[in-house]
Amino acid sequence: MEKISRGLKNYLDKELSQLLTQYEKRRLALAKEAEAGFDISFSLEEEVWERKIKFLKNLMKNKEIISFQKKGEEIVLGSYVTINFQGFKKSFILDGVGYKKDDIIIISSKSPIGSILLGKKRGETILFQGKTIKIETVSFAW
């Protein structure tokens, strides 16, 4: 079971709630337009809304929520990680959906390096594309 930070879970819950509210408002507005005699085709737009809703629900499905994390604990969804790659330090957030800062890199847990890092801990080393990478720090971004 994948682990997710409490902050990221709260953010995703809020996004889903807002999306459901917007979707329902749009449906009601279109129903009123249809009653007024306008020819309304909502099927394509509705499919887009439903896909977004399904994506967020699936993203949160079967996740263990981590409420508190000390530096050194394992990398989970929403972790802020610093690695040392051949003497260069790089920091990023693993699956930082919605995290908005220009200087922060977001890496998907489904990417080749993201899937390797998931579950690893500070101080561990991994082998990626024949190169050794050391995990320097792990904390929560949220």
N, C-alpha and C positions, 0 to 999 in steps of 0.2 A: 504494500500500500504506500503510495506517495505521501509525503508530508508537506504541509503548507503552513506558512506563518499565520498567526491570528490576524495580523494587520492586513495581509493580502486577502485572506478570507473575508474580512469585514469590508474591504474595498470592493471585492467581487460581488458580495451580497448587495451592497449599495448600488452598484452598476446594474445588476439584474433587476432590482426593484425599480430603478428609474426607467430602464428599458421597457419593462412590463407596463408601467404607467403611461409612457409615451405611446406604446403600441395600442393600448386600450383607448386613449384619447383619439388617436388617428382613426381607429375603427369606428368610434362613435361619430366623428366628424364626417366620415365617408357615408355612414348610414343616413345621417341627416341630409347629405347632398343627394343620395339616392332617393330619399323620400320626396325631395323637392323636384325630382324629375331628371336629374343629371344622370348620364350614362357613366357609371363608375366601374372601372376594372381595377380591382385591388389585388388580384391573385399574385402577380409578380412582386409587388411591394410587400404583400403579406408573407410571401415565401422568404424574402430577405430578412424581415423582422423575425420570423420564426427560426431561421438559421442562426441569427445572432443570439436569440434567447437559448436555443438548444446548445450552442457553443459554450455559453457561460455556465449553464447547468452542468454540462459534461465536464467542464474544467474543474468544477468544485466537487464532482462526484467521487466517492471512494477515496477521500483524502483524510489523513490524520492531521488534526489541527494542533500545532505546537504553539503554546501560549507564551513561553519564555525560553530564551536560548542564551546561554553563556557563550562567550568567545571560545572557540575550540570544539563546540558541538558540531554535529553533522550538517552538511549542506542540504537544505530543503528548498522547496519552491518559495521564492521571496527572500532568499539569503543574499547578502552583500558579501562578495568574495574577492579577495586579493590573491593573485597567484604570482609566482616568480618563474618566468619563462626565459631561460638562458640569460639571466642577469637583469631582465626587464620586468618590472612589476606592472601588472594590469589588474584593474578592478572592474567589477561588473555585478549586475544583479541577475540571478537565475529566475527566469520567468517573471520579470517585473511588469506584469500587465498593468498599464495605466500609470506607471511611475514616470513622471515628467520632469526631467532635468536634462539639459542639453549635454552636460559633460559626463553623463552616466551611460555606460554601455549595457544593453539588455541582451542576455543570451537565453535561447530557448532550451528547456530541459530535454527537448527532442533532438537537438543538434548533436553532432558527434561528440564534441567536448562536453556539452551540457549533460548528456546521458552518462558519461564517464564520471563526472564530478558529483552527480547526485548521490548523496549518502556518504560521501567522503568527509574527513575531518581535518581541522587545522593541523599542519605539520606533516601530513601524509604527502606522498609523491605519487604521481600517476605517469604513465607513459602514453603520449599522444603523438601520433604520426612519427614515431621513432624518437621523440624528444621527451626529456624528463621535465615535468612541471611540478613545482612544490606549492602546496596550498599554504599561504602565509597567514591569512585571517579569514574568519567566518563570523558574520553577525547578521542581524536583521536589518533590512532596508526599510521596513514598514514600522 
